[in-house]
Amino acid sequence: MNAITAWMERYFVPFAAKIGAQKHLVALRDAFIGTMPATMAGAIAVMINAMVRDMPARFISGYDGATIPVIKQIIGINGFVWNGTLAVVGIIFAFSWGYNLAKAYGVNELAGGIVSLAALIQGVGFSFSTSVAMKLPEAAAKVINAGSDDTAISYAGGTLNVGGWGWLKLSQLDGNAYFVIMVMGGLATIIYAKLMLKDITIKMPDSVPPAVAKAFTAIIPAAVALYITAIFYYIFSLTIGKNGDVLIIWVQKTFAEPFMKIGQSLPAVLLVTFLVSLMWLFGLHGTNVMAPVLEGIWGVGLLKNVNVYQEGGMKAVNEAIKAGNGGAYAWVRGSFDCYAWFGGVGGTITLLIVILAFSKREDYQVVAKLGIGPAIFNINEPVMFGLPIVLNPIFFIPFLLAPLAGVLIGYAATAAHLVDPVVSTVPWVVPPFLMSFLSTGGDWRAPIVTLVSFVAAIVIWAPFVLAANNTKDI
């Protein structure tokens, strides 16, 4: 074990630390974190709607919250909250990504956020059109051909043609846009930042107010960056997108969905769980280091589930998962928290329970008593560094195995439809069991699955805690 630890400290830890400190990945991590005020507000709205609209329908036949006074108003208000948050989370993420990337380069953050957001909007489809073959009476055809201000409707030769301009599709502004934002928003912001650093800017006299001078300084770098991305979008529209596909949809179909499908495989889920735990064992914040992967793949999947659930309930989510077309996903970001990372990474609340029950070491007992309170709210730093678990050879194996067991149990239960998938973003400080209940839209079976994972973690931790009774120096 000492040889393995020494090898890891020499080769793995420096490599992981470099990744964790890489400025683009740090900016991406912070960009995801930066969206939390909006995503949490939207998640709360969806969660409340789940409690007043969807949960009662599971137990009360004929229940319809949309027809009940007060309840229907609550549902409506939450709908507006969702409209401004999760429905357009791509817009929010685009600004956050540009802002944090510009901050990493040490240039005007506000302009960086605006450049990234503009790079997203450049590639969004502003129009739609469709045709349906049908026969209509002459009078109806005349009314249709009169048209309207915002939608072009015409009828000719037995075909009804419908089109419009100025319509922004939500499917291009929500989580579907994340991959394009990372590339195009990142490209535009980096170009802007590089030009700013090379001082290719408009020089203003000292008499100009700082706020005005700052805005003018960003004009040339921002314009160049946006023209470069615009040229890219234009070339795409003439080549790959000549059939009408916009870049966001093409990237989603070609790259994002395959990555998302890989993320649904058990090996991928186990691998990321293992890596997060491994980094924590060497004092690295594994969830932060792996945040670009966790949020970029499983976080996007969670956003899709939330949006499908908001629009059609759990039935729509399960149907989308069954269809396998990327509309919704069985295993998402919140699934890790529900079934593997209760009490924090490693399922450390179960370790504390085992220590309180079986440990004869006074130092462990003291840390466990102090750490059990925070652990209930999934805060495990006092245990990680106070016990410690970090670089502790006795707890190396169970810290890796307990989350893997939880993932296996949760994954199997979800795949076998023994429990509904996670469809709600719940604040990470919500205690275990309640978290899984709320995350799955009120599925009473979810806390039972969490309990099974919980017990499995206790069984894994127990022998090592007992072994630690005989090792006073570790």
Buried (B, 14 or more C-beta within 10 A) or exposed (E): EEEEBEEBEEEBBEEBBEBBEBEBBBBBBBBBBBBBEBBBBBBBBBBBBBBBBBBBBEEEEEBEBEEBEEBBEBBEEBBEBBBBBBBBBBBBBBBBBBBBBBBBBEBBBBBBBBBBBBBBBBBBBEEBEEEEEEEBEEEEBEEBEEEEEEEBBBBEEEEBBBBBEEEBBBBBBBBBBBBBBBBBBBBBBBBBBBBBEEEEBEEBEEEEEEEEBBBBBBEBBBEBBBEBBBEBBEEBBEEEBEEEBBBBBBBBEEEBBEBBBEBBEEEBBBEBBBBBBBBBBBBBBBBBBBBBBBBBBBBBBBBBBBBBBBEBBBEBBBEBBEEEEBBBBBBBBBBBBBBBBBBBBBBBBBBBBBBBEBBEBEEBEEBBEBBBEBBBBBBBEBBBEBBBBBBBEBBBEBBBBBBBBBBBBBBBBBBEEEBBBBBBBBBBEBEBBEBBBBBBBBBEBBBBBBBBBBEBBBBBBBEBBEEBEEEEEE
